[in-house]
Amino acid sequence: MADYPLKRSYAQRDIAQAAGIFQFGTKRLQENVEVVSMYGVLASVAGAALSDREFDVETWINQRFRDNGCPDDDIVDASGSEIVRDLYGHKSGTRRKQVLQALDRLVEATVTLPGIDPTTGALDPTKVERAHLIERIVTDADLRRWKAAQIAGEPITFATVAQMRGNPTLTIQLPRWKAAALRAGHGSTLDRDVQRELGGGAKRVWVQLEAQAYVQLSDPPEHETLSLELDDDTYAAFGMNHGRARDRRRYLDEVLKRISHVDPTYVELTIASAASDSPTSHELHVLRCTGEIRQRKLRVRAQERRQPRQRPRARQNSRAQLSLPITANQQEALV
């Protein structure tokens, strides 16, 4: 029997904890961004704007590296068409160009994550991680497009000079620290269907919830739980900077409802009053299913998605409309 989810990606833990460096659902992207991570420290990205597409491509590459057995040379070989097909379900020249643009940005962006040892994935206030998410990429170039870009004064990027004909291989070199983290399993496997369906604040919060350490329960079995204090740092990590606490809770509640609707893994996502000795007034309580219970839910979701959609009822045609009774005045107007 198939092991669900069938489509998977992999988020490196320290990157997922600072998911806000990817500007999910943002139309006007900024090249330099500073956000609070779930560790309560400032994380930043500079040199390139990162969005949903960069996150989706980066986590796809991580998963491919692990699927290939984490090779010692830290290299992932793939084609642009292969990435497009896996992420979007169909091949498209426009999508392929967008993937190449995403790879450009992943090479150009410099990410800074203080307070983390990237080699172990552990919190360490004496460490700071400042690196690129991809070391380098090699592929075939289209010399005519390269020359045309030079004449037009366009920047030389994969999107402008990479060979678009055929299906050339992209040789993607991961940085050593990142390959070591993936090899050691410092991350979480994501359901790529959920990842693609969510957007904006819901996607940011979901990625961060996926990166947390849950406590396995014996009652009920095949369930795990998590409680998060909803203090200023947590709300900031979620990207919720409303002035009033009740507005932040209201927006978070809407986000949690969206996550519950899309991801059947989440059984409960509730905002509750904190205990009297808690430094915060509210907490987020999470209950997720695991094991065979989760497998059953994901199989049901897959079956529902395979069901043909009902076609909308056809509108009445003009002949049916003309068959309506015509008044005397309308009859005169038609003459």
C-alpha angles and dihedrals in degrees: 000000000000119000111233140256090050093192114054142173131182128231118201107233101235091046092049091049087059095041090146090080084077106071098221114199094358119140098192104051123199124214095213116049132169121193140166113252127214086260088066094246131112116262123187144186125204137179099036139035114247121204141162091294094055091048092049093048094045094050090046090056091048091053093047090051091054093043088055091056097259096280118222093239090062090228130140118196117202141136127241090240091053092053091047093049093049095045101038105021096236139057118253134166090220093050091048091054090049090052090051089051089051091052089051091054093046089056094044100044120094114206123200119197113173123197096033133103102217093199093059102020089230128133111261120166090200093061133076125187116211115166149114121273091225123030099206144324129218125195141144116287130216102228093198092055089044092055092045090052091051092050091048091047093240120153115263104246137144090260092057104037109020116115107262098182120084117001109287120189122251112215104205117194115202119210113255095245092052094047089050091052092049092045090053092049096245095159147048135263112242130208100241094202090059091042092056095043098050122073143172118007093351092059092047093051093043092053090050093047090051089056096055127103109248129200115236113230129214092197110070092022121224092029133108132197142206135185122198127189108234097222127146093274093053093049090047090051088052089052094245109136101159114151095231122059093221091056090053091050091048092052092044090051090055091049092050091051089054092050092049090050094052103034116051090192090080110079097173133015108172137162108219137176111268125240117275092253094050119110089224131060096225140031135199113233118198128190119183132180122232139180120020093348090060091044091055092049093049091047090053090050091051091050092049091052091052091057112105114251117245112251115236116254112268118249119248110269125236092259091059090048091051090052090070116107112276121217123228092254092051090048090055091049091054093053 
